[in-house]
Amino acid sequence: MTMRLNLAALIEDLGGASKVAQITGVPRTAPYGWIARDFISSRNLNALKTAYPDLDLDAYFDGDKDDNDNDA
């Protein structure tokens, strides 16, 4: 199973790109780059968890079942 963090939904639920950028201390446009690259650094993820300690990141993971995956 391939897991993917749905960054667009996460950022939207946390108040949008401007709010997330303010929390993480990055430029306002940086969260859009995370979405485009499908990547967020652990430093920024840690800043979000620090600001929202009850945030359930597991809820933002999407998975696709791979028929060739025998790890189940």
Backbone torsions as a table, in degrees:
resi	resn	phi	psi	omega
1	MET	NA	129.9	176.8
2	THR	-96.2	126.0	-179.5
3	MET	-105.7	142.5	-179.2
4	ARG	-137.4	131.1	177.4
5	LEU	-79.4	121.7	-179.9
6	ASN	-80.1	86.2	-175.7
7	LEU	-66.6	-35.3	-179.9
8	ALA	-60.6	-46.1	179.7
9	ALA	-67.0	-41.8	179.3
10	LEU	-59.6	-49.9	-178.5
11	ILE	-62.9	-43.5	178.8
12	GLU	-61.4	-45.6	-178.4
13	ASP	-66.3	-25.5	-179.6
14	LEU	-90.6	6.5	174.5
15	GLY	112.4	5.6	177.0
16	GLY	98.6	173.0	-174.4
17	ALA	-62.1	-41.6	-178.5
18	SER	-63.1	-44.1	-179.9
19	LYS	-65.4	-45.4	179.8
20	VAL	-64.1	-40.2	177.8
21	ALA	-62.7	-41.6	178.5
22	GLN	-62.2	-43.5	-179.2
23	ILE	-64.7	-41.6	-175.0
24	THR	-88.4	-10.7	178.4
25	GLY	75.6	31.7	179.0
26	VAL	-116.2	166.5	175.7
27	PRO	-59.5	153.8	-176.0
28	ARG	-56.0	-30.7	-176.7
29	THR	-86.3	-11.1	-176.5
30	ALA	-57.7	-43.5	179.4
31	PRO	-58.9	-30.5	176.1
32	TYR	-66.3	-35.2	175.7
33	GLY	-65.7	-38.3	177.5
34	TRP	-60.3	-43.1	-179.9
35	ILE	-64.8	-45.2	-177.9
36	ALA	-63.9	-38.7	-179.2
37	ARG	-89.3	-8.6	-176.6
38	ASP	56.1	45.2	-177.7
39	PHE	-151.3	137.6	171.4
40	ILE	-136.0	138.2	-178.0
41	SER	-72.4	157.1	178.4
42	SER	-65.0	-30.5	177.7
43	ARG	-62.2	-44.5	179.7
44	ASN	-71.8	-37.5	176.6
45	LEU	-63.9	-39.4	177.0
46	ASN	-63.5	-40.6	178.4
47	ALA	-62.2	-39.1	178.4
48	LEU	-67.5	-42.1	178.7
49	LYS	-67.0	-33.2	177.3
50	THR	-67.2	-41.6	179.5
51	ALA	-72.3	-31.6	-179.0
52	TYR	-128.9	76.3	-174.8
53	PRO	-61.7	-23.6	-180.0
54	ASP	-90.2	3.9	-179.9
55	LEU	-63.6	125.8	178.7
56	ASP	-96.8	93.6	-178.4
57	LEU	-63.9	-28.0	179.6
58	ASP	-57.5	-30.3	-179.2
59	ALA	-67.4	-16.7	-176.9
60	TYR	-100.3	4.8	178.1
61	PHE	-92.3	130.6	175.7
62	ASP	-108.4	141.1	179.7
63	GLY	-126.3	146.0	174.7
64	ASP	-118.9	126.6	178.9
65	LYS	-74.5	123.9	177.5
66	ASP	-97.6	121.6	-177.5
67	ASP	-61.2	-24.9	-179.6
68	ASN	-90.2	3.0	-177.5
69	ASP	-87.4	116.2	-178.6
70	ASN	-104.4	18.2	-178.2
71	ASP	-78.4	-11.7	-175.5
72	ALA	-70.1	NA	NA
